[in-house]
Amino acid sequence: MELEGGFHAGSGVIVAMKNRYELISAMSTVVMTQMMVVA
């Protein structure tokens, strides 16, 4: 049970990190687009 719980917790962390990375890449894309429009 402990091993299974740890696996679920670990996969949850991985999903959170993946979502955060996608969010950062999306934000950087928006920033790059705004810089192109301004420039």
CHARMM-style PDB file with segment names, atoms N, HN, CA, C and O in Angstrom:
ATOM      1  N   MET     1       0.843  -1.205   0.000  1.00  0.00      PROA
ATOM      2  CA  MET     1       0.000   0.000   0.000  1.00  0.00      PROA
ATOM      3  C   MET     1       0.877   1.253   0.000  1.00  0.00      PROA
ATOM      4  O   MET     1       0.618   2.199  -0.744  1.00  0.00      PROA
ATOM      5  N   GLU     2       1.928   1.252   0.851  1.00  0.00      PROA
ATOM      6  HN  GLU     2       2.138   0.483   1.455  1.00  0.00      PROA
ATOM      7  CA  GLU     2       2.787   2.437   0.921  1.00  0.00      PROA
ATOM      8  C   GLU     2       3.474   2.687  -0.426  1.00  0.00      PROA
ATOM      9  O   GLU     2       3.592   3.828  -0.874  1.00  0.00      PROA
ATOM     10  N   LEU     3       3.926   1.598  -1.062  1.00  0.00      PROA
ATOM     11  HN  LEU     3       3.831   0.671  -0.698  1.00  0.00      PROA
ATOM     12  CA  LEU     3       4.607   1.747  -2.346  1.00  0.00      PROA
ATOM     13  C   LEU     3       3.649   2.337  -3.385  1.00  0.00      PROA
ATOM     14  O   LEU     3       4.016   3.221  -4.159  1.00  0.00      PROA
ATOM     15  N   GLU     4       2.405   1.824  -3.385  1.00  0.00      PROA
ATOM     16  HN  GLU     4       2.106   1.106  -2.756  1.00  0.00      PROA
ATOM     17  CA  GLU     4       1.423   2.314  -4.358  1.00  0.00      PROA
ATOM     18  C   GLU     4       1.117   3.789  -4.106  1.00  0.00      PROA
ATOM     19  O   GLU     4       1.034   4.580  -5.046  1.00  0.00      PROA
ATOM     20  N   GLY     5       0.947   4.157  -2.825  1.00  0.00      PROA
ATOM     21  HN  GLY     5       1.015   3.515  -2.061  1.00  0.00      PROA
ATOM     22  CA  GLY     5       0.668   5.551  -2.479  1.00  0.00      PROA
ATOM     23  C   GLY     5       1.813   6.452  -2.910  1.00  0.00      PROA
ATOM     24  O   GLY     5       1.593   7.546  -3.430  1.00  0.00      PROA
ATOM     25  N   GLY     6       3.047   5.983  -2.690  1.00  0.00      PROA
ATOM     26  HN  GLY     6       3.226   5.095  -2.268  1.00  0.00      PROA
ATOM     27  CA  GLY     6       4.209   6.767  -3.085  1.00  0.00      PROA
ATOM     28  C   GLY     6       4.251   6.948  -4.596  1.00  0.00      PROA
ATOM     29  O   GLY     6       4.619   8.012  -5.094  1.00  0.00      PROA
ATOM     30  N   PHE     7       3.866   5.881  -5.331  1.00  0.00      PROA
ATOM     31  HN  PHE     7       3.568   5.017  -4.926  1.00  0.00      PROA
ATOM     32  CA  PHE     7       3.868   5.977  -6.795  1.00  0.00      PROA
ATOM     33  C   PHE     7       2.856   7.020  -7.256  1.00  0.00      PROA
ATOM     34  O   PHE     7       3.148   7.832  -8.133  1.00  0.00      PROA
ATOM     35  N   HSD     8       1.662   6.994  -6.659  1.00  0.00      PROA
ATOM     36  HN  HSD     8       1.424   6.334  -5.946  1.00  0.00      PROA
ATOM     37  CA  HSD     8       0.628   7.962  -7.038  1.00  0.00      PROA
ATOM     38  C   HSD     8       1.092   9.384  -6.721  1.00  0.00      PROA
ATOM     39  O   HSD     8       0.879  10.302  -7.514  1.00  0.00      PROA
ATOM     40  N   ALA     9       1.724   9.563  -5.561  1.00  0.00      PROA
ATOM     41  HN  ALA     9       1.896   8.818  -4.917  1.00  0.00      PROA
ATOM     42  CA  ALA     9       2.214  10.894  -5.174  1.00  0.00      PROA
ATOM     43  C   ALA     9       3.291  11.349  -6.158  1.00  0.00      PROA
ATOM     44  O   ALA     9       3.308  12.508  -6.572  1.00  0.00      PROA
ATOM     45  N   GLY    10       4.188  10.436  -6.531  1.00  0.00      PROA
ATOM     46  HN  GLY    10       4.175   9.495  -6.194  1.00  0.00      PROA
ATOM     47  CA  GLY    10       5.256  10.782  -7.468  1.00  0.00      PROA
ATOM     48  C   GLY    10       4.701  11.158  -8.832  1.00  0.00      PROA
ATOM     49  O   GLY    10       5.149  12.137  -9.430  1.00  0.00      PROA
ATOM     50  N   SER    11       3.723  10.390  -9.340  1.00  0.00      PROA
ATOM     51  HN  SER    11       3.359   9.595  -8.855  1.00  0.00      PROA
ATOM     52  CA  SER    11       3.140  10.705 -10.641  1.00  0.00      PROA
ATOM     53  C   SER    11       2.398  12.036 -10.574  1.00  0.00      PROA
ATOM     54  O   SER    11       2.364  12.777 -11.557  1.00  0.00      PROA
ATOM     55  N   GLY    12       1.805  12.344  -9.423  1.00  0.00      PROA
ATOM     56  HN  GLY    12       1.833  11.742  -8.625  1.00  0.00      PROA
ATOM     57  CA  GLY    12       1.123  13.634  -9.258  1.00  0.00      PROA
ATOM     58  C   GLY    12       2.112  14.776  -9.367  1.00  0.00      PROA
ATOM     59  O   GLY    12       1.822  15.801  -9.984  1.00  0.00      PROA
ATOM     60  N   VAL    13       3.298  14.598  -8.760  1.00  0.00      PROA
ATOM     61  HN  VAL    13       3.534  13.765  -8.259  1.00  0.00      PROA
ATOM     62  CA  VAL    13       4.342  15.631  -8.837  1.00  0.00      PROA
ATOM     63  C   VAL    13       4.802  15.796 -10.281  1.00  0.00      PROA
ATOM     64  O   VAL    13       5.011  16.916 -10.746  1.00  0.00      PROA
ATOM     65  N   ILE    14       4.959  14.676 -10.991  1.00  0.00      PROA
ATOM     66  HN  ILE    14       4.789  13.766 -10.614  1.00  0.00      PROA
ATOM     67  CA  ILE    14       5.407  14.731 -12.389  1.00  0.00      PROA
ATOM     68  C   ILE    14       4.381  15.483 -13.235  1.00  0.00      PROA
ATOM     69  O   ILE    14       4.746  16.312 -14.068  1.00  0.00      PROA
ATOM     70  N   VAL    15       3.093  15.191 -13.020  1.00  0.00      PROA
ATOM     71  HN  VAL    15       2.796  14.517 -12.343  1.00  0.00      PROA
ATOM     72  CA  VAL    15       2.041  15.869 -13.779  1.00  0.00      PROA
ATOM     73  C   VAL    15       2.057  17.362 -13.475  1.00  0.00      PROA
ATOM     74  O   VAL    15       1.910  18.184 -14.380  1.00  0.00      PROA
ATOM     75  N   ALA    16       2.235  17.715 -12.197  1.00  0.00      PROA
ATOM     76  HN  ALA    16       2.354  17.048 -11.463  1.00  0.00      PROA
ATOM     77  CA  ALA    16       2.270  19.131 -11.810  1.00  0.00      PROA
ATOM     78  C   ALA    16       3.453  19.825 -12.471  1.00  0.00      PROA
ATOM     79  O   ALA    16       3.324  20.951 -12.952  1.00  0.00      PROA
ATOM     80  N   MET    17       4.614  19.154 -12.497  1.00  0.00      PROA
ATOM     81  HN  MET    17       4.719  18.240 -12.107  1.00  0.00      PROA
ATOM     82  CA  MET    17       5.799  19.747 -13.124  1.00  0.00      PROA
ATOM     83  C   MET    17       5.569  19.918 -14.621  1.00  0.00      PROA
ATOM     84  O   MET    17       5.964  20.932 -15.196  1.00  0.00      PROA
ATOM     85  N   LYS    18       4.928  18.928 -15.261  1.00  0.00      PROA
ATOM     86  HN  LYS    18       4.607  18.104 -14.794  1.00  0.00      PROA
ATOM     87  CA  LYS    18       4.669  19.010 -16.697  1.00  0.00      PROA
ATOM     88  C   LYS    18       3.721  20.169 -16.993  1.00  0.00      PROA
ATOM     89  O   LYS    18       3.936  20.928 -17.938  1.00  0.00      PROA
ATOM     90  N   ASN    19       2.661  20.301 -16.175  1.00  0.00      PROA
ATOM     91  HN  ASN    19       2.486  19.684 -15.407  1.00  0.00      PROA
ATOM     92  CA  ASN    19       1.717  21.399 -16.371  1.00  0.00      PROA
ATOM     93  C   ASN    19       2.424  22.734 -16.197  1.00  0.00      PROA
ATOM     94  O   ASN    19       2.193  23.664 -16.970  1.00  0.00      PROA
ATOM     95  N   ARG    20       3.289  22.836 -15.182  1.00  0.00      PROA
ATOM     96  HN  ARG    20       3.477  22.080 -14.555  1.00  0.00      PROA
ATOM     97  CA  ARG    20       4.009  24.090 -14.930  1.00  0.00      PROA
ATOM     98  C   ARG    20       4.920  24.410 -16.110  1.00  0.00      PROA
ATOM     99  O   ARG    20       5.020  25.568 -16.516  1.00  0.00      PROA
ATOM    100  N   TYR    21       5.592  23.390 -16.670  1.00  0.00      PROA
ATOM    101  HN  TYR    21       5.512  22.449 -16.340  1.00  0.00      PROA
ATOM    102  CA  TYR    21       6.482  23.618 -17.814  1.00  0.00      PROA
ATOM    103  C   TYR    21       5.682  24.108 -19.018  1.00  0.00      PROA
ATOM    104  O   TYR    21       6.108  25.022 -19.725  1.00  0.00      PROA
ATOM    105  N   GLU    22       4.510  23.488 -19.249  1.00  0.00      PROA
ATOM    106  HN  GLU    22       4.164  22.745 -18.675  1.00  0.00      PROA
ATOM    107  CA  GLU    22       3.667  23.908 -20.371  1.00  0.00      PROA
ATOM    108  C   GLU    22       3.186  25.335 -20.162  1.00  0.00      PROA
ATOM    109  O   GLU    22       3.120  26.117 -21.111  1.00  0.00      PROA
ATOM    110  N   LEU    23       2.845  25.679 -18.911  1.00  0.00      PROA
ATOM    111  HN  LEU    23       2.898  25.044 -18.140  1.00  0.00      PROA
ATOM    112  CA  LEU    23       2.388  27.034 -18.602  1.00  0.00      PROA
ATOM    113  C   LEU    23       3.500  28.039 -18.870  1.00  0.00      PROA
ATOM    114  O   LEU    23       3.260  29.094 -19.457  1.00  0.00      PROA
ATOM    115  N   ILE    24       4.721  27.712 -18.438  1.00  0.00      PROA
ATOM    116  HN  ILE    24       4.915  26.855 -17.961  1.00  0.00      PROA
ATOM    117  CA  ILE    24       5.864  28.615 -18.641  1.00  0.00      PROA
ATOM    118  C   ILE    24       6.140  28.777 -20.134  1.00  0.00      PROA
ATOM    119  O   ILE    24       6.382  29.893 -20.594  1.00  0.00      PROA
ATOM    120  N   SER    25       6.109  27.694 -20.893  1.00  0.00      PROA
ATOM    121  HN  SER    25       5.913  26.787 -20.520  1.00  0.00      PROA
ATOM    122  CA  SER    25       6.393  27.778 -22.327  1.00  0.00      PROA
ATOM    123  C   SER    25       5.311  28.582 -23.038  1.00  0.00      PROA
ATOM    124  O   SER    25       5.607  29.328 -23.971  1.00  0.00      PROA
ATOM    125  N   ALA    26       4.055  28.438 -22.604  1.00  0.00      PROA
ATOM    126  HN  ALA    26       3.814  27.832 -21.846  1.00  0.00      PROA
ATOM    127  CA  ALA    26       2.961  29.209 -23.200  1.00  0.00      PROA
ATOM    128  C   ALA    26       3.137  30.693 -22.895  1.00  0.00      PROA
ATOM    129  O   ALA    26       2.939  31.537 -23.768  1.00  0.00      PROA
ATOM    130  N   MET    27       3.510  31.011 -21.653  1.00  0.00      PROA
ATOM    131  HN  MET    27       3.671  30.326 -20.943  1.00  0.00      PROA
ATOM    132  CA  MET    27       3.713  32.409 -21.268  1.00  0.00      PROA
ATOM    133  C   MET    27       4.882  33.006 -22.040  1.00  0.00      PROA
ATOM    134  O   MET    27       4.799  34.148 -22.492  1.00  0.00      PROA
ATOM    135  N   SER    28       5.969  32.257 -22.201  1.00  0.00      PROA
ATOM    136  HN  SER    28       6.037  31.329 -21.834  1.00  0.00      PROA
ATOM    137  CA  SER    28       7.134  32.765 -22.931  1.00  0.00      PROA
ATOM    138  C   SER    28       6.774  32.989 -24.399  1.00  0.00      PROA
ATOM    139  O   SER    28       7.277  33.921 -25.027  1.00  0.00      PROA
ATOM    140  N   THR    29       5.900  32.134 -24.949  1.00  0.00      PROA
ATOM    141  HN  THR    29       5.492  31.377 -24.439  1.00  0.00      PROA
ATOM    142  CA  THR    29       5.459  32.315 -26.333  1.00  0.00      PROA
ATOM    143  C   THR    29       4.683  33.616 -26.468  1.00  0.00      PROA
ATOM    144  O   THR    29       4.866  34.356 -27.434  1.00  0.00      PROA
ATOM    145  N   VAL    30       3.810  33.896 -25.493  1.00  0.00      PROA
ATOM    146  HN  VAL    30       3.661  33.294 -24.708  1.00  0.00      PROA
ATOM    147  CA  VAL    30       3.033  35.140 -25.511  1.00  0.00      PROA
ATOM    148  C   VAL    30       3.969  36.339 -25.409  1.00  0.00      PROA
ATOM    149  O   VAL    30       3.796  37.328 -26.121  1.00  0.00      PROA
ATOM    150  N   VAL    31       4.961  36.252 -24.522  1.00  0.00      PROA
ATOM    151  HN  VAL    31       5.102  35.448 -23.944  1.00  0.00      PROA
ATOM    152  CA  VAL    31       5.919  37.359 -24.350  1.00  0.00      PROA
ATOM    153  C   VAL    31       6.687  37.595 -25.645  1.00  0.00      PROA
ATOM    154  O   VAL    31       6.870  38.740 -26.058  1.00  0.00      PROA
ATOM    155  N   MET    32       7.135  36.524 -26.287  1.00  0.00      PROA
ATOM    156  HN  MET    32       6.987  35.594 -25.952  1.00  0.00      PROA
ATOM    157  CA  MET    32       7.877  36.664 -27.545  1.00  0.00      PROA
ATOM    158  C   MET    32       7.003  37.329 -28.600  1.00  0.00      PROA
ATOM    159  O   MET    32       7.473  38.189 -29.344  1.00  0.00      PROA
ATOM    160  N   THR    33       5.719  36.929 -28.669  1.00  0.00      PROA
ATOM    161  HN  THR    33       5.337  36.230 -28.065  1.00  0.00      PROA
ATOM    162  CA  THR    33       4.800  37.511 -29.649  1.00  0.00      PROA
ATOM    163  C   THR    33       4.615  38.994 -29.382  1.00  0.00      PROA
ATOM    164  O   THR    33       4.636  39.798 -30.313  1.00  0.00      PROA
ATOM    165  N   GLN    34       4.434  39.365 -28.119  1.00  0.00      PROA
ATOM    166  HN  GLN    34       4.417  38.712 -27.363  1.00  0.00      PROA
ATOM    167  CA  GLN    34       4.257  40.777 -27.762  1.00  0.00      PROA
ATOM    168  C   GLN    34       5.503  41.576 -28.129  1.00  0.00      PROA
ATOM    169  O   GLN    34       5.393  42.695 -28.631  1.00  0.00      PROA
ATOM    170  N   MET    35       6.689  41.012 -27.884  1.00  0.00      PROA
ATOM    171  HN  MET    35       6.777  40.103 -27.477  1.00  0.00      PROA
ATOM    172  CA  MET    35       7.935  41.713 -28.210  1.00  0.00      PROA
ATOM    173  C   MET    35       8.040  41.923 -29.719  1.00  0.00      PROA
ATOM    174  O   MET    35       8.497  42.976 -30.164  1.00  0.00      PROA
ATOM    175  N   MET    36       7.620  40.930 -30.514  1.00  0.00      PROA
ATOM    176  HN  MET    36       7.249  40.075 -30.153  1.00  0.00      PROA
ATOM    177  CA  MET    36       7.660  41.069 -31.974  1.00  0.00      PROA
ATOM    178  C   MET    36       6.709  42.174 -32.419  1.00  0.00      PROA
ATOM    179  O   MET    36       7.040  42.966 -33.300  1.00  0.00      PROA
ATOM    180  N   VAL    37       5.517  42.226 -31.803  1.00  0.00      PROA
ATOM    181  HN  VAL    37       5.248  41.582 -31.087  1.00  0.00      PROA
ATOM    182  CA  VAL    37       4.523  43.233 -32.179  1.00  0.00      PROA
ATOM    183  C   VAL    37       5.037  44.625 -31.827  1.00  0.00      PROA
ATOM    184  O   VAL    37       4.887  45.563 -32.610  1.00  0.00      PROA
ATOM    185  N   VAL    38       5.640  44.758 -30.650  1.00  0.00      PROA
ATOM    186  HN  VAL    38       5.762  43.996 -30.013  1.00  0.00      PROA
ATOM    187  CA  VAL    38       6.153  46.066 -30.207  1.00  0.00      PROA
ATOM    188  C   VAL    38       7.339  46.487 -31.071  1.00  0.00      PROA
ATOM    189  O   VAL    38       7.465  47.660 -31.422  1.00  0.00      PROA
ATOM    190  N   ALA    39       8.205  45.539 -31.413  1.00  0.00      PROA
ATOM    191  HN  ALA    39       8.102  44.586 -31.128  1.00  0.00      PROA
ATOM    192  CA  ALA    39       9.435  45.869 -32.128  1.00  0.00      PROA
ATOM    193  C   ALA    39       9.204  46.201 -33.597  1.00  0.00      PROA
ATOM    194  OT1 ALA    39      10.156  46.498 -34.320  1.00  0.00      PROA
TER     195      ALA     39
END
